[in-house]
Amino acid sequence: MVWDLRGALLKKQEVESARLADFEFRLRARTWRLVAQSVETGLSAADLVSQIALHDDDAISADIIRRCPALDVGALHAAVENCRATARAQLIAEIGDPSPHRLA
């Protein structure tokens, strides 16, 4: 029986890609949930989180600004970045660092 190096590398690539995509999705969902809690937008966390499947972050931010014209654009962007850093730290503590695992 011969060990298939190509097959092993393809499998590793699939597993790593899926793991990184999962982390990215969780990061976006948690970021927007934290934004909904920290910024007075009048939108629920469920409203913002449901938009991540349909829009990118810039479009979600633009929609928030359109719905809440009194909200400062700079403050929203700062809140998003702070919430993203918080969400990343929380996820790393919960499920581990998303850095790819190296073959030894």
N, C-alpha and C positions, 0 to 999 in steps of 0.2 A: 504494500500500500504506500502510495506517494502522497506527501503533504503538498497541498495546492497553495502556494504562496500568493498567487494572483487572486484566488478565491478568498483567502484570508484577508487580504488587503481590501478587496471590494466589500466584504462583510464589515470590516472595521470602518470603512468610509460610510456605509449605510447607517451603522449604529451611531457613529459620531455626528453625522448630519442630523439624524432624528433627535438626538440628545440636545444638540445646539438649537435646533428649531423649537423644541419644547421649552427650553430655557428662555429663548427670545419671546415666545408667546406668553409665558408666565410673567416675564418682566414687563411687557407692554400692558397686560391686564392689571397687574398689581400697581404699576405706575399710575394708570388712569383712575384706578380705585382710590389711590392715595390723593390724587389731584382733586377728585370729587369731594373728599373729606376735608382737604385743607384750603380750598379756594371756594369762596361764596359764589357759586354759579347758578344755584337754584336747580341744578341737574343732579339726578341721583347717580350713584356709582354704577348701577345697572345700566343706565342710559349711556354713560361714557364707555363702559367696558364692552357693551354690545356693538359699539361703533368700530372697535378695532378689527372686526372681521370684514368690514366694508371699506374703511378709509385708512390712510396712513396718518401718522402723528400730526403732520402739518395741517391736513384737512380737518382733523378733530379740533385742533387749536383754533383754526379759522372759524369753525362752526360755533365753538364756545364764544369767541369774540363777537360773532354775528348775533348770537342769542343774548349776550350780556354786554352791550355797548359801553357800560360804565366801567367795565373791567379793563385795567391797564395791561396792554400787550406785553410789555417788559416784565411785569409782575407775573403774568401767566407763564411766560417762557421760563422765568427763574423758578417758579413753583414746579413746573414740569421737570426741570433738570434736578432740583432737590429731591423730588419724589422718585425720580428714576434712580438716583444714587441710593436712596433709602430702600427702595424695592430690590435693587441689586444686592445690597448688603443682607437684607432679610432672606432672599432666595439662596444666597451662598451659605448662610448659616443653616438653612433648612435642608437644602438638597445638594450642597457642595459647589465647588468652583466649576464653571463651565469650560475651563481650558481643556483642550483636547488631551486625551490620555495618550501617552507615547508608547510605542512598542518597545519593549526592553530587549 
